[in-house]
Amino acid sequence: MNKVKLGIAGAMAAVVLITLWNSFITVEAGHNKVATLFGKVQPEPYPEGMHLVNPLLDFISFDLRQQT
């Protein structure tokens, strides 16, 4: 392989890794996250745990714990 092909392969690998890294979210215990895509709120919240998501989504976290 020549240097150009190696450079293209490296760039493609970097894009794939960044996309995969941004495709996971973790919701902490006692919280929910609501997703928005281009300003439109998604109908279902994300409960506690790890989730595979669309990397274009933005998330807003809500604390569900009772305050005393």
N, CA, C and O atoms as a printed pandas DataFrame, in Angstrom:
     atom_number atom_name residue_name chain_id  residue_number  x_coord  y_coord  z_coord
0              1         N          MET        A               1    0.847   -1.189    0.000
1              2        CA          MET        A               1    0.000    0.000    0.000
2              3         C          MET        A               1    0.887    1.246    0.000
3              4         O          MET        A               1    1.967    1.261    0.591
4              5         N          ASN        A               2    0.418    2.255   -0.657
5              6        CA          ASN        A               2    1.190    3.489   -0.640
6              7         C          ASN        A               2    0.706    4.396    0.487
7              8         O          ASN        A               2   -0.256    4.076    1.185
8              9         N          LYS        A               3    1.371    5.508    0.654
9             10        CA          LYS        A               3    1.085    6.409    1.773
10            11         C          LYS        A               3   -0.303    7.035    1.675
11            12         O          LYS        A               3   -0.924    7.290    2.707
12            13         N          VAL        A               4   -0.805    7.289    0.481
13            14        CA          VAL        A               4   -2.124    7.904    0.314
14            15         C          VAL        A               4   -3.203    6.946    0.802
15            16         O          VAL        A               4   -4.120    7.353    1.515
16            17         N          LYS        A               5   -3.096    5.667    0.419
17            18        CA          LYS        A               5   -4.088    4.675    0.848
18            19         C          LYS        A               5   -4.052    4.481    2.355
19            20         O          LYS        A               5   -5.098    4.321    2.985
20            21         N          LEU        A               6   -2.861    4.495    2.938
21            22        CA          LEU        A               6   -2.746    4.370    4.392
22            23         C          LEU        A               6   -3.351    5.576    5.090
23            24         O          LEU        A               6   -3.986    5.432    6.134
24            25         N          GLY        A               7   -3.163    6.758    4.529
25            26        CA          GLY        A               7   -3.737    7.968    5.109
26            27         C          GLY        A               7   -5.248    7.959    5.054
27            28         O          GLY        A               7   -5.911    8.352    6.015
28            29         N          ILE        A               8   -5.801    7.510    3.930
29            30        CA          ILE        A               8   -7.260    7.430    3.792
30            31         C          ILE        A               8   -7.816    6.382    4.751
31            32         O          ILE        A               8   -8.839    6.613    5.395
32            33         N          ALA        A               9   -7.156    5.240    4.850
33            34        CA          ALA        A               9   -7.609    4.186    5.763
34            35         C          ALA        A               9   -7.551    4.659    7.212
35            36         O          ALA        A               9   -8.446    4.346    7.998
36            37         N          GLY        A              10   -6.525    5.399    7.571
37            38        CA          GLY        A              10   -6.409    5.941    8.926
38            39         C          GLY        A              10   -7.495    6.958    9.229
39            40         O          GLY        A              10   -8.049    6.972   10.328
40            41         N          ALA        A              11   -7.800    7.805    8.259
41            42        CA          ALA        A              11   -8.858    8.807    8.451
42            43         C          ALA        A              11  -10.212    8.135    8.591
43            44         O          ALA        A              11  -11.019    8.534    9.431
44            45         N          MET        A              12  -10.471    7.122    7.779
45            46        CA          MET        A              12  -11.739    6.399    7.870
46            47         C          MET        A              12  -11.866    5.681    9.207
47            48         O          MET        A              12  -12.944    5.661    9.802
48            49         N          ALA        A              13  -10.778    5.094    9.681
49            50        CA          ALA        A              13  -10.792    4.418   10.983
50            51         C          ALA        A              13  -11.064    5.418   12.102
51            52         O          ALA        A              13  -11.790    5.106   13.045
52            53         N          ALA        A              14  -10.493    6.611   12.009
53            54        CA          ALA        A              14  -10.725    7.641   13.026
54            55         C          ALA        A              14  -12.184    8.075   13.034
55            56         O          ALA        A              14  -12.767    8.254   14.104
56            57         N          VAL        A              15  -12.784    8.248   11.856
57            58        CA          VAL        A              15  -14.194    8.645   11.775
58            59         C          VAL        A              15  -15.082    7.561   12.381
59            60         O          VAL        A              15  -16.018    7.870   13.119
60            61         N          VAL        A              16  -14.798    6.309   12.080
61            62        CA          VAL        A              16  -15.588    5.202   12.632
62            63         C          VAL        A              16  -15.458    5.155   14.151
63            64         O          VAL        A              16  -16.459    4.967   14.841
64            65         N          LEU        A              17  -14.259    5.320   14.686
65            66        CA          LEU        A              17  -14.058    5.290   16.138
66            67         C          LEU        A              17  -14.759    6.455   16.834
67            68         O          LEU        A              17  -15.354    6.270   17.895
68            69         N          ILE        A              18  -14.699    7.632   16.260
69            70        CA          ILE        A              18  -15.376    8.798   16.856
70            71         C          ILE        A              18  -16.885    8.601   16.844
71            72         O          ILE        A              18  -17.563    8.924   17.819
72            73         N          THR        A              19  -17.415    8.070   15.742
73            74        CA          THR        A              19  -18.852    7.819   15.652
74            75         C          THR        A              19  -19.281    6.785   16.675
75            76         O          THR        A              19  -20.302    6.966   17.339
76            77         N          LEU        A              20  -18.527    5.707   16.817
77            78        CA          LEU        A              20  -18.861    4.683   17.816
78            79         C          LEU        A              20  -18.768    5.241   19.230
79            80         O          LEU        A              20  -19.604    4.921   20.075
80            81         N          TRP        A              21  -17.771    6.063   19.499
81            82        CA          TRP        A              21  -17.604    6.641   20.836
82            83         C          TRP        A              21  -18.798    7.528   21.199
83            84         O          TRP        A              21  -19.235    7.539   22.350
84            85         N          ASN        A              22  -19.322    8.268   20.227
85            86        CA          ASN        A              22  -20.451    9.170   20.462
86            87         C          ASN        A              22  -21.798    8.461   20.391
87            88         O          ASN        A              22  -22.835    9.105   20.553
88            89         N          SER        A              23  -21.810    7.152   20.153
89            90        CA          SER        A              23  -23.053    6.402   20.017
90            91         C          SER        A              23  -23.498    5.751   21.324
91            92         O          SER        A              23  -24.505    5.042   21.339
92            93         N          PHE        A              24  -22.789    5.970   22.395
93            94        CA          PHE        A              24  -23.148    5.398   23.689
94            95         C          PHE        A              24  -23.373    6.514   24.706
95            96         O          PHE        A              24  -22.623    7.489   24.752
96            97         N          ILE        A              25  -24.423    6.357   25.525
97            98        CA          ILE        A              25  -24.628    7.263   26.660
98            99         C          ILE        A              25  -24.844    6.422   27.901
99           100         O          ILE        A              25  -25.310    5.285   27.823
100          101         N          THR        A              26  -24.510    6.979   29.023
101          102        CA          THR        A              26  -24.766    6.340   30.306
102          103         C          THR        A              26  -25.654    7.274   31.111
103          104         O          THR        A              26  -25.356    8.458   31.269
104          105         N          VAL        A              27  -26.758    6.717   31.622
105          106        CA          VAL        A              27  -27.669    7.475   32.459
106          107         C          VAL        A              27  -27.442    7.016   33.892
107          108         O          VAL        A              27  -27.579    5.832   34.201
108          109         N          GLU        A              28  -27.096    7.953   34.761
109          110        CA          GLU        A              28  -26.785    7.642   36.149
110          111         C          GLU        A              28  -28.037    7.215   36.907
111          112         O          GLU        A              28  -29.157    7.518   36.495
112          113         N          ALA        A              29  -27.838    6.512   38.015
113          114        CA          ALA        A              29  -28.949    6.101   38.869
114          115         C          ALA        A              29  -29.683    7.335   39.387
115          116         O          ALA        A              29  -29.051    8.312   39.789
116          117         N          GLY        A              30  -31.006    7.293   39.379
117          118        CA          GLY        A              30  -31.810    8.409   39.855
118          119         C          GLY        A              30  -32.009    9.513   38.833
119          120         O          GLY        A              30  -32.506   10.585   39.175
120          121         N          HIS        A              31  -31.628    9.270   37.580
121          122        CA          HIS        A              31  -31.756   10.265   36.526
122          123         C          HIS        A              31  -32.455    9.662   35.311
123          124         O          HIS        A              31  -32.501    8.442   35.153
124          125         N          ASN        A              32  -32.984   10.508   34.474
125          126        CA          ASN        A              32  -33.489   10.170   33.143
126          127         C          ASN        A              32  -32.872   11.155   32.174
127          128         O          ASN        A              32  -32.511   12.268   32.556
128          129         N          LYS        A              33  -32.750   10.752   30.928
129          130        CA          LYS        A              33  -32.298   11.670   29.887
130          131         C          LYS        A              33  -33.337   11.696   28.783
131          132         O          LYS        A              33  -33.892   10.665   28.402
132          133         N          VAL        A              34  -33.587   12.892   28.279
133          134        CA          VAL        A              34  -34.504   13.089   27.169
134          135         C          VAL        A              34  -33.671   13.555   25.982
135          136         O          VAL        A              34  -32.809   14.423   26.116
136          137         N          ALA        A              35  -33.942   12.965   24.814
137          138        CA          ALA        A              35  -33.172   13.276   23.613
138          139         C          ALA        A              35  -33.908   14.277   22.737
139          140         O          ALA        A              35  -35.137   14.279   22.659
140          141         N          THR        A              36  -33.128   15.128   22.080
141          142        CA          THR        A              36  -33.673   16.021   21.062
142          143         C          THR        A              36  -32.856   15.835   19.793
143          144         O          THR        A              36  -31.644   15.623   19.837
144          145         N          LEU        A              37  -33.543   15.919   18.669
145          146        CA          LEU        A              37  -32.883   15.835   17.369
146          147         C          LEU        A              37  -33.333   17.033   16.562
147          148         O          LEU        A              37  -34.491   17.114   16.154
148          149         N          PHE        A              38  -32.419   17.968   16.328
149          150        CA          PHE        A              38  -32.700   19.204   15.592
150          151         C          PHE        A              38  -33.858   19.976   16.221
151          152         O          PHE        A              38  -34.689   20.543   15.512
152          153         N          GLY        A              39  -33.911   19.998   17.564
153          154        CA          GLY        A              39  -34.917   20.757   18.289
154          155         C          GLY        A              39  -36.207   20.019   18.569
155          156         O          GLY        A              39  -37.051   20.526   19.308
156          157         N          LYS        A              40  -36.390   18.827   17.999
157          158        CA          LYS        A              40  -37.608   18.053   18.221
158          159         C          LYS        A              40  -37.350   17.043   19.337
159          160         O          LYS        A              40  -36.414   16.247   19.264
160          161         N          VAL        A              41  -38.193   17.087   20.372
161          162        CA          VAL        A              41  -38.043   16.194   21.523
162          163         C          VAL        A              41  -38.503   14.794   21.138
163          164         O          VAL        A              41  -39.574   14.619   20.557
164          165         N          GLN        A              42  -37.688   13.805   21.464
165          166        CA          GLN        A              42  -38.041   12.406   21.199
166          167         C          GLN        A              42  -39.080   11.955   22.216
167          168         O          GLN        A              42  -39.053   12.416   23.357
168          169         N          PRO        A              43  -40.009   11.054   21.830
169          170        CA          PRO        A              43  -41.141   10.714   22.703
170          171         C          PRO        A              43  -40.784    9.899   23.949
171          172         O          PRO        A              43  -41.493    9.985   24.951
172          173         N          GLU        A              44  -39.721    9.123   23.914
173          174        CA          GLU        A              44  -39.389    8.251   25.041
174          175         C          GLU        A              44  -38.111    8.714   25.747
175          176         O          GLU        A              44  -37.106    8.990   25.092
176          177         N          PRO        A              45  -38.149    8.800   27.083
177          178        CA          PRO        A              45  -36.917    9.125   27.826
178          179         C          PRO        A              45  -36.029    7.891   27.930
179          180         O          PRO        A              45  -36.490    6.766   27.733
180          181         N          TYR        A              46  -34.763    8.107   28.238
181          182        CA          TYR        A              46  -33.823    7.013   28.440
182          183         C          TYR        A              46  -33.672    6.776   29.941
183          184         O          TYR        A              46  -33.242    7.680   30.657
184          185         N          PRO        A              47  -34.016    5.577   30.440
185          186        CA          PRO        A              47  -33.886    5.289   31.869
186          187         C          PRO        A              47  -32.430    4.994   32.237
187          188         O          PRO        A              47  -31.533    5.095   31.401
188          189         N          GLU        A              48  -32.215    4.633   33.493
189          190        CA          GLU        A              48  -30.878    4.344   33.995
190          191         C          GLU        A              48  -30.208    3.258   33.161
191          192         O          GLU        A              48  -30.866    2.345   32.661
192          193         N          GLY        A              49  -28.891    3.372   33.020
193          194        CA          GLY        A              49  -28.122    2.349   32.330
194          195         C          GLY        A              49  -27.377    2.896   31.138
195          196         O          GLY        A              49  -27.302    4.106   30.926
196          197         N          MET        A              50  -26.819    1.964   30.350
197          198        CA          MET        A              50  -26.048    2.319   29.161
198          199         C          MET        A              50  -26.922    2.083   27.935
199          200         O          MET        A              50  -27.635    1.082   27.857
200          201         N          HIS        A              51  -26.867    3.007   26.976
201          202        CA          HIS        A              51  -27.717    2.933   25.802
202          203         C          HIS        A              51  -26.912    3.210   24.540
203          204         O          HIS        A              51  -26.013    4.051   24.537
204          205         N          LEU        A              52  -27.242    2.496   23.468
205          206        CA          LEU        A              52  -26.695    2.754   22.148
206          207         C          LEU        A              52  -27.651    3.724   21.457
207          208         O          LEU        A              52  -28.838    3.428   21.322
208          209         N          VAL        A              53  -27.147    4.879   21.019
209          210        CA          VAL        A              53  -28.012    5.947   20.500
210          211         C          VAL        A              53  -27.456    6.511   19.195
211          212         O          VAL        A              53  -26.316    6.248   18.811
212          213         N          ASN        A              54  -28.293    7.289   18.535
213          214        CA          ASN        A              54  -27.895    8.037   17.352
214          215         C          ASN        A              54  -26.900    9.119   17.791
215          216         O          ASN        A              54  -27.208    9.888   18.701
216          217         N          PRO        A              55  -25.724    9.200   17.174
217          218        CA          PRO        A              55  -24.729   10.198   17.613
218          219         C          PRO        A              55  -25.137   11.645   17.352
219          220         O          PRO        A              55  -24.473   12.555   17.849
220          221         N          LEU        A              56  -26.198   11.892   16.596
221          222        CA          LEU        A              56  -26.647   13.259   16.334
222          223         C          LEU        A              56  -27.577   13.796   17.416
223          224         O          LEU        A              56  -27.885   14.988   17.419
224          225         N          LEU        A              57  -28.029   12.947   18.333
225          226        CA          LEU        A              57  -28.953   13.375   19.381
226          227         C          LEU        A              57  -28.251   14.225   20.428
227          228         O          LEU        A              57  -27.079   14.007   20.735
228          229         N          ASP        A              58  -28.977   15.196   20.974
229          230        CA          ASP        A              58  -28.534   15.967   22.142
230          231         C          ASP        A              58  -29.364   15.486   23.324
231          232         O          ASP        A              58  -30.519   15.099   23.148
232          233         N          PHE        A              59  -28.790   15.507   24.531
233          234        CA          PHE        A              59  -29.481   14.965   25.691
234          235         C          PHE        A              59  -29.588   15.994   26.804
235          236         O          PHE        A              59  -28.680   16.793   27.035
236          237         N          ILE        A              60  -30.728   15.950   27.486
237          238        CA          ILE        A              60  -30.963   16.775   28.667
238          239         C          ILE        A              60  -31.211   15.816   29.818
239          240         O          ILE        A              60  -32.068   14.938   29.722
240          241         N          SER        A              61  -30.471   15.976   30.902
241          242        CA          SER        A              61  -30.581   15.078   32.050
242          243         C          SER        A              61  -31.511   15.661   33.097
243          244         O          SER        A              61  -31.461   16.853   33.398
244          245         N          PHE        A              62  -32.367   14.797   33.654
245          246        CA          PHE        A              62  -33.294   15.193   34.705
246          247         C          PHE        A              62  -33.023   14.366   35.950
247          248         O          PHE        A              62  -32.900   13.143   35.876
248          249         N          ASP        A              63  -32.929   15.037   37.098
249          250        CA          ASP        A              63  -32.739   14.370   38.379
250          251         C          ASP        A              63  -34.100   13.956   38.924
251          252         O          ASP        A              63  -34.965   14.804   39.142
252          253         N          LEU        A              64  -34.294   12.661   39.146
253          254        CA          LEU        A              64  -35.590   12.141   39.624
254          255         C          LEU        A              64  -35.588   11.851   41.112
255          256         O          LEU        A              64  -36.593   11.380   41.645
256          257         N          ARG        A              65  -34.483   12.121   41.797
257          258        CA          ARG        A              65  -34.404   11.811   43.218
258          259         C          ARG        A              65  -35.225   12.810   44.035
259          260         O          ARG        A              65  -35.326   13.985   43.680
260          261         N          GLN        A              66  -35.803   12.331   45.118
261          262        CA          GLN        A              66  -36.589   13.188   45.991
262          263         C          GLN        A              66  -35.669   14.059   46.824
263          264         O          GLN        A              66  -34.726   13.571   47.447
264          265         N          GLN        A              67  -35.951   15.344   46.830
265          266        CA          GLN        A              67  -35.155   16.297   47.609
266          267         C          GLN        A              67  -35.796   16.460   48.986
267          268         O          GLN        A              67  -36.995   16.719   49.097
268          269         N          THR        A              68  -34.987   16.305   50.027
269          270        CA          THR        A              68  -35.517   16.460   51.382
270          271         C          THR        A              68  -34.888   17.624   52.078
271          272         O          THR        A              68  -35.215   17.905   53.231
